[in-house]
Structures are given as C-alpha cells and as structure tokens.
C-alpha cells in the first residue's frame, strides 16, 4: 500500500456496517474509536457509557449514531 493510499485511508474511515460489532456486547457498532494501540467498536449505548473515560486518550471518535435516527 502506498503512502498516499494509507493517508487517504486514515483521513476517511470506512463506513460502519451490520458486520461491525460492539466490543463489549456484540450489538451492531455505530462508533469507532481510534487509539494509539488500535481501535474499539461500540454500540450507541456503550459509546455513551464509556465516552468520558476513553475520549481523552482517543485519536479519533467516528460516530455514526445518526443512522439510528434516520432509519425510522
């Protein structure tokens, strides 16, 4: 993978889908948190629950919870 491809990949994270599961409970993930050691995926509930503890150390917080409201 070239440097340009790697930069584009980190700038625009892929959209989460039904195969992405919460690392805590296994429900569909709507939030991806990038950390220096890797990434975590969370459902909306666990993202809200863990946000205060994880956000200060997060490199990026990719939130797609708006999909929950648009699917009604």
PyMOL commands that set and color helices and strands:
alter all, ss='L'
color gray80, all
select helices_A, chain A and resi 3-11+44-57+66-70
alter helices_A, ss='H'
color red, helices_A
select strands_A, chain A and resi 31-35+38-42+60-63
alter strands_A, ss='S'
color yellow, strands_A
deselect
rebuild
show_as cartoon
